[in-house]
């Protein structure tokens, strides 16, 4: 089974600095599915834009690649049950005085251009001016340079930025999620039996506790992120 993944998205899929092996949460979840199917697994690194075409053209068998659910994507591919839920939050400078989502409606919000975050924040904070940047690092720089009042992205991205922020320019994440984005594994629509097996593997991992252990391994209290698992694997409401 060939699993398509990004390979550049720590801690989901990235190269281990010591072993040079591909590791991460997405990598381990794909391995769960391969074990359920009783097949060997290999990984193919994909760009964000190539994920859906590579799957539908048969060059990979499954996607575990930060694949947020959207109705548009669900017309192109089949989504598994949600194996991760990504809270989408706002990052602010600590000296800004902003401490709530409502306080930022009407302000300048930075987000990664072309992302689901950019699309959704325009809809939810409809009085705000949303400014798109090339990536999360460029958006963070704009926040520190006071070109925007807040940065909108996934909680994990923002936690990494908090950890990297200098003591002279501290930032903080507003606790409440703007919305929660479910991520699924991607399967071709023409393979309903494959989708059924994938969902069985995920459901078994949830009921056995294996899924929670994987979450803690990559995101939990012994990691730099120290996140709590606020979801259980289950169908995506579409």
C-alpha positions, 0 to 999 in steps of 0.5 A: 500500500502506498500512502501519500503524505507531506513529509514536511509537516512536523509532527504529522510527517517529517524526516527524523533528524537522527535516523533519516526515517519518515516519522509522525502521526500521519505515518503511524496512522497509515501503518495502522491501516496497512496492518489491518489490510495485512500489507506492507506499506511505503510512503510517497511525499506529496505537495499540498496541491498534488494530494487529490490528483495523485490519489485519483490518478492511482499513484498512491492508494491512500492519503494521510496528509493534513487533509481537512474535510470540505464539501468541495474535496468530498466531491472528489475523494472519499473521506474516512472517519476523522482521525484528527480534529484541528482546532483553528485559533487566533494568535495575538501579541501579548501586548495587544490587549486582544483576548477574545474572538469577538474583539478581533472582528473588524481587525486585520487578520493574517492567514496562509493564502489559499488555505481553508483557514483563510477561507473560513476566517473571511466567512466567520469574522466577516467585518475583518480585513483578511490578508493572505501570506505565503505561509505561516512563517510569513504571517507570523512576521506580519503579526510581529511587525504589526501589519496584522492584529492576529494570525489565524491557523491551526492550534498546532501551528500556533503552539509551535510559533509560541514556543519559538517566539522571543521573550522580547516579543511574546505572543499568545493563543486565544483559548477558544477555537474559531472552528474545529476542522476534522481531518480524514484519510483520503480514499478513491470514491471508486473503492468503497470496500477500501474505505470500509476497511480503513474506517474499521481500522480507525474504529478499532484503534479508538476502541482499543486505546491505540489511537489515544496513545498515538495522539499522546506520543506526538502531541501529548504532555511529554511533547513540546506541544502538551495538547489534550485530545479533545476528540474521538475518532468517528464519522465526519458530519458532512 
